Amino acid sequence: MSEAGGIAEPLERARALPASYYVGPQALDRDVECVLGQSWQLVAHERQLSGAGDHVVATVGRTPVLVVRGDDGALRAFANVCRHRAGPLALEDGRGARALHCRYHGWTYDLEGRLRHAPEMGGATDFHKEDIRLRPFRTGSWQGLVFVSLAGDGPALEEVYDGITGRIAPIDLSTMEFARRDTYEVACNWKVYVDNFLEGYHLPYVHPGLSRVLDYRAYDTELFRWHSLQHSPLRANDGLYGDGEAFYYFVYPNVMLNIMPGRLQVNRILPVGPDRCSVEFDYYYAADESARSRIARDREFSEEIQQEDIAICEAVQRGLASGYYEPGRLCPRREGGVWHFHQLLRDAYSRAAAAAP
């Protein structure tokens, strides 16, 4: 691992990232360019793209993106930017489009991104519409979730999520039914929220209710190339989740999968400013009556945990911005996930620095 953002040390000697990586517009610009713009980003669920012409609009980093299901059944992702004068091909999600029409001047592309019609362009010398295509991006799906990567290289989506499906078996995430989305805006840098997710060290102090459900003594963290897993046996949850294990997956750089028996919670963390982020919670449940009966209680319990996390993350952001923080030592027993995330960030920052002129 690299040394950008502070000396990269083994976990037993490691310190957290410096405060400068969490504060100010330069920190945000660095993350948008080096991290979010170079990684797989969750944009949709396959149920939103079930038929030909179904499409979703999203933003990856600062790039407007359009994902569409083609007539051939393939998913394709394009810059949602017309090749004429940068107008949008779509302003919102939609179903069954026969073509993609620029909302600015009416240029029309087929579902594979090829220009088919450009109104009144007959007088343009050497204008050949067959040479014009929308800018494509890599796209892929995993367990019903749809992702886009702006980077032309980097790991395949299957590599990033490798091993998760087998580990959680017999749970099948792709069969779960979407229930709702809850969105929160939090006054902290997006990495503060991720750091907080990545360790159970704070459970006894911030989440008294959750600590009664999870076995803190057996709470463990495992590290993989592109993701980490925190897991614990479930206990004393009065039938809320039943028997089994809680799996808390973090997939670099900003996706979280909270998996319990009969329930999946997908979190996506998006920066909206240097010291503010948006946290999306998508809830999915198994298609059985026992899972449905727990939805209301699950929402109330999840809301309690989220409000506790928001309060502590916002307080940490104020501490980082105070000018009085120097990177502290990480706890090897409890903060391996934080160390792993910071190492991946340091690698991303170093690669960008090496590529800069």
C-alpha positions in Angstrom: 0.0 0.0 0.0 1.1 3.6 -0.6 2.0 6.4 1.7 -0.3 9.2 0.4 -2.4 10.7 3.1 0.0 9.7 5.9 2.5 6.9 6.4 1.0 3.5 5.6 1.7 1.3 8.5 0.7 -2.3 9.5 -2.5 -2.4 11.5 -0.7 -2.8 14.8 1.2 0.5 14.2 -1.4 2.4 12.1 -2.9 5.8 12.6 -6.0 7.3 11.0 -6.0 9.6 8.1 -5.1 13.3 8.8 -7.9 15.8 9.3 -7.1 17.5 6.0 -8.6 14.6 4.1 -12.0 15.3 5.7 -12.2 19.1 5.7 -12.5 21.6 2.9 -13.2 21.6 -0.9 -9.9 20.2 -1.8 -10.6 17.0 0.1 -13.9 16.7 -1.8 -12.4 17.3 -5.2 -9.7 14.7 -4.5 -12.4 12.1 -3.6 -14.6 12.8 -6.5 -11.8 12.5 -9.0 -9.6 9.8 -7.4 -12.1 7.6 -5.6 -15.7 7.9 -6.8 -14.8 8.6 -10.4 -12.5 5.5 -10.5 -14.7 2.8 -8.9 -17.9 0.9 -9.3 -20.9 3.0 -8.2 -24.3 1.6 -7.3 -27.0 3.4 -9.5 -30.1 1.2 -9.6 -31.8 -2.1 -9.0 -32.5 -4.4 -12.0 -36.3 -4.2 -11.3 -36.1 -0.6 -12.5 -34.6 -1.8 -15.8 -36.7 -4.9 -16.5 -37.8 -4.1 -20.1 -36.3 -2.7 -23.3 -36.1 1.1 -23.1 -36.4 1.2 -19.3 -33.8 3.7 -18.1 -32.5 5.4 -14.9 -30.6 8.7 -14.5 -27.8 9.0 -11.9 -24.7 11.0 -11.1 -21.3 9.3 -10.7 -18.9 11.7 -9.1 -19.9 14.8 -11.0 -20.8 13.0 -14.2 -24.4 12.7 -15.3 -25.1 9.0 -16.3 -27.9 7.2 -18.1 -28.4 3.5 -17.8 -30.8 1.8 -20.3 -31.9 -1.7 -21.1 -31.4 -2.3 -24.9 -33.7 -4.2 -27.3 -31.2 -7.0 -27.0 -31.7 -7.2 -23.3 -28.2 -5.8 -22.4 -27.7 -3.1 -19.9 -25.7 -0.1 -21.2 -24.5 3.0 -19.5 -23.7 6.3 -21.2 -22.8 9.9 -20.3 -26.2 11.6 -20.1 -24.7 14.3 -22.3 -25.7 14.9 -25.9 -22.8 15.1 -28.4 -24.2 18.3 -29.9 -24.2 20.8 -27.1 -24.3 18.8 -23.8 -28.1 18.6 -23.4 -29.5 15.8 -21.3 -30.9 12.6 -22.9 -33.2 12.1 -20.0 -34.2 14.1 -17.0 -35.8 11.3 -14.9 -36.2 7.6 -14.8 -38.5 6.1 -17.4 -40.0 3.0 -18.9 -40.2 1.6 -22.4 -38.4 4.4 -24.4 -38.0 3.6 -28.1 -35.1 5.9 -28.4 -33.1 8.5 -26.4 -34.1 12.1 -27.3 -32.0 15.1 -26.3 -34.2 17.5 -24.3 -32.3 20.5 -25.7 -32.3 20.2 -29.5 -33.9 16.9 -30.3 -30.9 14.9 -31.4 -32.0 11.2 -31.2 -30.0 8.2 -30.4 -30.9 4.5 -30.4 -30.7 2.4 -27.3 -27.2 1.4 -28.1 -26.1 5.0 -28.1 -25.8 5.6 -31.9 -27.0 8.9 -33.3 -30.0 8.3 -35.6 -31.5 11.8 -36.2 -30.1 15.3 -36.0 -32.7 17.9 -37.0 -31.8 20.4 -39.7 -28.1 19.4 -39.8 -28.2 18.9 -43.6 -26.1 22.1 -44.2 -23.2 21.0 -42.0 -20.2 20.1 -44.0 -18.7 16.7 -43.4 -21.3 15.9 -40.7 -21.8 12.1 -40.6 -24.3 11.0 -38.0 -23.1 7.4 -38.2 -19.8 8.5 -36.7 -21.4 9.9 -33.6 -22.2 7.9 -30.5 -22.8 8.6 -26.8 -19.9 8.1 -24.5 -20.2 4.6 -23.0 -19.2 3.5 -19.5 -18.8 0.0 -18.0 -21.9 -1.4 -16.4 -22.7 -4.6 -14.6 -25.0 -6.2 -12.0 -24.6 -8.3 -8.9 -27.5 -9.9 -6.9 -30.0 -7.6 -8.7 -28.0 -4.4 -8.0 -26.8 -2.3 -11.0 -23.4 -0.6 -11.1 -21.5 1.8 -13.4 -17.8 2.6 -13.6 -16.4 5.6 -15.4 -12.9 4.1 -15.3 -11.8 2.3 -18.4 -9.7 -0.1 -16.4 -9.7 -1.4 -12.9 -11.1 -4.6 -11.4 -14.2 -6.3 -12.8 -17.4 -5.9 -10.7 -17.3 -9.7 -10.1 -13.9 -9.3 -8.5 -15.0 -6.5 -6.2 -18.0 -8.6 -4.9 -16.2 -11.9 -5.1 -17.0 -14.3 -2.2 -20.0 -12.5 -0.7 -22.7 -14.7 -2.3 -21.2 -17.9 -1.1 -20.5 -16.6 2.4 -24.1 -15.5 3.1 -25.7 -18.7 1.6 -28.4 -19.8 1.8 -29.6 -16.2 1.8 -30.4 -15.1 -1.8 -30.4 -11.3 -2.0 -31.8 -11.3 -5.5 -35.1 -12.8 -4.4 -35.8 -10.1 -1.8 -38.5 -7.5 -2.5 -37.9 -3.8 -2.3 -39.9 -2.1 0.5 -38.8 1.5 0.8 -36.0 4.0 0.7 -35.0 6.3 3.6 -32.6 9.2 2.9 -30.7 11.3 5.4 -28.4 14.3 5.0 -25.6 14.3 7.5 -23.3 17.2 8.3 -20.1 15.3 7.9 -17.6 14.3 5.2 -18.7 11.1 3.6 -15.6 9.3 4.8 -16.5 10.0 8.4 -19.7 8.1 7.9 -17.9 5.2 6.3 -15.3 5.1 9.0 -18.0 4.9 11.6 -19.7 2.0 9.8 -16.4 0.1 9.6 -15.9 -0.6 13.3 -17.8 -2.0 16.2 -15.6 -0.3 18.7 -18.2 2.4 19.3 -21.1 0.0 19.8 -21.2 -0.1 23.6 -20.9 3.7 23.8 -23.2 4.9 20.9 -25.7 2.1 20.3 -26.9 0.6 23.6 -29.9 -1.0 21.8 -27.9 -2.6 19.1 -25.3 -3.8 21.6 -28.1 -5.9 23.2 -28.8 -7.6 19.8 -25.2 -8.3 18.8 -22.7 -10.4 20.7 -19.9 -7.8 21.1 -17.5 -10.4 22.4 -17.9 -12.5 19.2 -18.0 -9.4 16.9 -15.3 -9.9 14.3 -13.9 -8.2 11.2 -12.5 -9.9 8.1 -10.7 -8.1 5.3 -10.7 -8.9 1.6 -9.2 -7.1 -1.4 -12.1 -4.8 -2.2 -14.5 -5.3 0.7 -14.6 -6.0 4.4 -17.0 -8.0 6.6 -18.1 -7.4 10.2 -20.2 -10.1 11.6 -21.8 -11.2 14.9 -24.2 -13.8 16.1 -27.7 -12.4 16.8 -29.1 -12.6 20.3 -31.9 -11.3 22.5 -33.7 -9.6 19.6 -37.3 -10.7 20.6 -38.0 -12.1 17.2 -37.0 -9.0 15.3 -34.4 -10.8 13.2 -34.7 -14.3 14.4 -31.8 -16.7 14.8 -28.7 -16.5 12.8 -25.9 -14.0 12.1 -25.7 -10.4 11.2 -23.4 -9.6 8.2 -22.2 -6.0 7.7 -20.4 -5.8 4.4 -18.6 -2.7 3.2 -17.7 -2.6 -0.5 -15.2 0.0 -1.5 -15.7 2.9 -1.7 -19.2 3.7 -0.6 -21.7 0.8 -0.5 -22.8 -1.1 2.6 -24.8 -4.3 2.7 -26.5 -5.0 6.1 -27.7 -8.6 5.8 -29.8 -10.4 8.4 -32.2 -13.3 8.2 -35.0 -12.3 5.8 -33.7 -8.7 5.4 -31.3 -6.7 3.3 -30.4 -3.1 3.8 -28.3 -1.4 1.1 -26.7 1.9 2.0 -25.1 4.2 -0.5 -23.0 7.1 0.8 -22.7 10.2 -1.5 -20.8 13.4 -0.8 -22.9 16.5 -1.3 -20.2 18.9 0.0 -16.9 18.8 1.8 -18.6 18.4 5.2 -22.0 17.0 4.2 -23.1 13.7 2.7 -26.4 11.9 1.7 -27.0 8.4 3.1 -29.6 6.3 1.2 -31.1 3.3 2.9 -32.9 0.8 0.6 -34.7 -1.9 2.4 -35.5 -5.4 1.0 -37.3 -8.2 2.6 -37.8 -11.9 1.9 -41.2 -12.7 0.3 -42.6 -14.5 3.3 -45.1 -13.5 6.0 -42.6 -13.7 8.9 -40.3 -11.1 7.2 -43.2 -8.8 6.4 -44.4 -8.9 10.0 -41.1 -7.4 11.2 -41.0 -4.4 8.8 -42.5 -1.8 11.1 -40.4 -2.8 14.1 -37.3 -3.0 11.9 -37.9 0.6 10.7 -38.3 1.9 14.2 -35.1 0.1 15.4 -33.1 1.2 12.3 -34.2 4.8 12.8 -33.0 4.7 16.4 -29.5 3.5 15.3 -29.3 6.0 12.4 -30.0 8.9 14.7 -27.3 7.8 17.0 -24.8 7.5 14.1 -25.8 10.9 12.7 -25.2 12.6 16.1 -21.7 11.0 16.6 -20.6 11.5 13.0 -21.5 15.2 13.1 -19.6 15.6 16.3 -16.6 13.9 14.9 -16.7 16.2 11.8 -16.6 19.2 14.2 -13.6 17.7 15.9 -11.8 17.2 12.6 -12.4 20.8 11.6 -11.4 22.2 15.0 -7.7 22.4 14.2 -6.9 20.4 17.3 -6.9 16.8 15.9 -3.8 14.9 15.1 -4.2 11.4 13.6 -4.7 8.9 16.4 -3.7 5.3 16.7 -6.2 2.6 15.5 -7.3 -0.2 17.7 -6.0 -3.5 16.0 -8.8 -5.6 17.6 -11.7 -3.3 16.5 -10.6 -1.0 13.7 -9.2 -3.3 11.1 -12.0 -2.2 8.7 -11.1 1.5 9.1 -7.4 0.7 8.4 -8.4 -1.4 5.3 -10.5 1.5 3.9 -7.8 4.0 4.6 -5.2 1.8 2.8 -7.5 1.7 -0.3 -7.9 5.5 -0.2 -4.1 6.0 0.1 -3.6 3.7 -2.9 -6.2 5.7 -4.9 -4.6 9.0 -3.9 -1.1 7.8 -4.8 -2.2 6.4 -8.2 -3.7 9.8 -9.0 -0.6 11.7 -7.9 1.6 9.4 -10.0 -0.5 10.0 -13.1 -0.6 13.8 -12.7 1.6 15.8 -15.0 
